[in-house]
Amino acid sequence: PAAIRALAGIEGLQRIRYTTSHPLDVDDELVAAHRDVPQLMPFLHLPVQSGSSRVLAAMNRRHGADDYRRVIERLRRARPDIAFSSDFIVGFPGESDGDFTQTLDLAREIGYAQAFSFKYSARPGTPAALMPDQVPDAVKTARLAELQALLAAQQRAFNAASIGRTVDVLFEKRGRHPGQLVGRSPYLQAVHAPASDRLIGAVAPVRLTAALANSLAGELAMQAAEMPA
């Protein structure tokens, strides 16, 4: 949190993000930074791995499902417009149907803007690889497909809800089509819009007009005279 506030004091620095945080690392100071520092983007990758506290204990994750819920609740109270991404692992040794259902329930309860999900894969020499009750691969595959369908639907809904909004986009590079730039919204959504190369590296307001498979389309919400030189 101290580093975030120090960075926020740098003139011209418009966006601050930090990489993966462990749920137990989210203390009062970090929550307050999300409330107080406008440069800190309202999007956080906060891995949970499983919605089952029993499985989390077996993973030695040091947090339970309810611990995670409380962290999310505190962040949302501090920054109501915050959105989340996460990591999930399905099929950890001993994961029952009930454990997996708890993961689905948690994902539905939180609602993610995006997420990453994987099947558990045994790594030689790790304690988990020697655990009994290894989950059959066919079961892991079916569970992953069900979870990914839910997470993909949530991401589509989040993107669709963005249509009609005007958001600040940090343009990074030229797009696939002539006269088009691609950048990132505050929520790390890929956004493309007709724009001059002069805007590469700049933040500009974009009115979002469509949600595509992997990106959002928009148009500049500024006059040519307002564009950076």
PEGIQUI-V381552 format. One record per residue. N is the residue number from 1. SS is DSSP state (H for helix, E for strand, - for the rest). PHI is phi in whole degrees, -180 to 180 (none if undefined). BURIAL is + if it has 9 or more other ideal C-beta (glycine too) atoms within 8 Angstrom, else -. Layout:
BEGIN
N;SS;PHI;BURIAL
N;SS;PHI;BURIAL
END
This chain:
BEGIN
1;-;none;+
2;H;-64;-
3;H;-66;-
4;H;-60;+
5;H;-68;+
6;H;-67;-
7;H;-64;+
8;H;-63;+
9;-;-83;-
10;-;-78;-
11;-;-62;-
12;-;89;-
13;-;-80;+
14;-;-100;-
15;-;-137;+
16;E;-128;+
17;-;-134;-
18;-;-132;-
19;-;-79;-
20;-;-40;-
21;-;-113;+
22;-;-80;+
23;H;-51;+
24;H;-76;-
25;H;-85;-
26;-;-84;+
27;-;-98;-
28;H;-61;-
29;H;-67;-
30;H;-69;+
31;H;-61;+
32;H;-64;+
33;H;-64;+
34;H;-65;+
35;H;-78;-
36;H;-100;-
37;-;-103;+
38;-;-66;-
39;-;-73;+
40;E;-77;+
41;-;-65;+
42;-;-83;+
43;E;-148;+
44;E;-136;+
45;E;-89;+
46;-;-129;+
47;-;-65;+
48;-;-116;+
49;E;76;+
50;-;-154;+
51;-;-92;+
52;-;-103;+
53;H;-64;-
54;H;-64;-
55;H;-68;+
56;H;-60;+
57;H;-64;+
58;H;-65;+
59;-;-77;+
60;-;62;-
61;-;-83;-
62;-;71;-
63;-;-138;+
64;-;-102;-
65;H;-62;+
66;H;-72;-
67;H;-58;+
68;H;-64;+
69;H;-59;+
70;H;-66;-
71;H;-63;+
72;H;-59;+
73;H;-62;-
74;H;-63;+
75;H;-66;+
76;H;-70;+
77;H;-66;-
78;H;-75;+
79;-;-139;+
80;-;-58;-
81;-;-92;-
82;-;-71;+
83;E;-128;+
84;E;-130;+
85;E;-122;+
86;E;-158;+
87;E;-117;+
88;E;-132;+
89;E;-123;+
90;E;-110;+
91;-;81;+
92;-;-62;+
93;-;-50;+
94;-;89;+
95;-;-66;+
96;-;-93;-
97;H;-59;-
98;H;-65;-
99;H;-61;+
100;H;-65;+
101;H;-60;-
102;H;-64;+
103;H;-66;+
104;H;-61;+
105;H;-63;+
106;H;-65;+
107;H;-61;+
108;H;-65;-
109;H;-68;-
110;H;-75;+
111;-;75;-
112;-;-110;+
113;-;-75;+
114;E;-163;+
115;E;-162;+
116;E;-121;-
117;E;-138;+
118;E;-143;+
119;E;-82;+
120;-;-63;+
121;-;-128;-
122;-;-66;-
123;-;-110;-
124;-;-55;-
125;-;92;-
126;-;-92;-
127;H;-57;-
128;H;-63;+
129;H;-66;+
130;H;-99;-
131;-;-70;+
132;-;-73;-
133;-;60;-
134;-;-63;-
135;-;-81;+
136;-;-58;-
137;H;-61;-
138;H;-62;-
139;H;-69;+
140;H;-60;+
141;H;-63;+
142;H;-67;-
143;H;-65;+
144;H;-62;+
145;H;-62;-
146;H;-67;+
147;H;-66;+
148;H;-65;+
149;H;-63;-
150;H;-65;+
151;H;-66;+
152;H;-66;-
153;H;-64;-
154;H;-65;+
155;H;-65;+
156;H;-62;+
157;H;-66;-
158;H;-63;+
159;H;-66;+
160;H;-63;-
161;H;-68;-
162;H;-81;+
163;-;-62;+
164;-;95;-
165;-;-84;-
166;E;-109;-
167;E;-127;+
168;E;-80;+
169;E;-118;+
170;E;-90;+
171;E;-77;+
172;E;-110;+
173;E;-166;-
174;E;-71;-
175;-;-87;-
176;-;-74;-
177;-;-113;-
178;-;-58;-
179;-;75;-
180;E;-118;+
181;E;-118;+
182;E;-124;+
183;E;-151;+
184;E;-125;+
185;-;-78;+
186;-;-58;+
187;-;-98;+
188;-;65;+
189;-;-71;+
190;E;-74;+
191;E;-129;+
192;E;-121;+
193;E;-156;+
194;E;-63;-
195;-;-164;+
196;-;-76;-
197;H;-59;-
198;H;-60;-
199;H;-88;+
200;-;-62;+
201;-;89;-
202;-;-113;+
203;E;-102;-
204;E;-140;+
205;E;-74;+
206;E;-129;+
207;E;-87;+
208;E;-80;+
209;E;-118;-
210;E;-159;-
211;E;-109;+
212;-;-101;-
213;-;-61;-
214;-;-127;-
215;-;-161;+
216;E;-117;+
217;E;-104;+
218;E;-157;+
219;E;-139;-
220;E;-59;+
221;-;-106;-
222;-;-150;-
223;-;-83;-
224;H;-55;-
225;H;-68;-
226;H;-91;-
227;-;-70;+
228;-;-59;-
229;-;-73;-
END
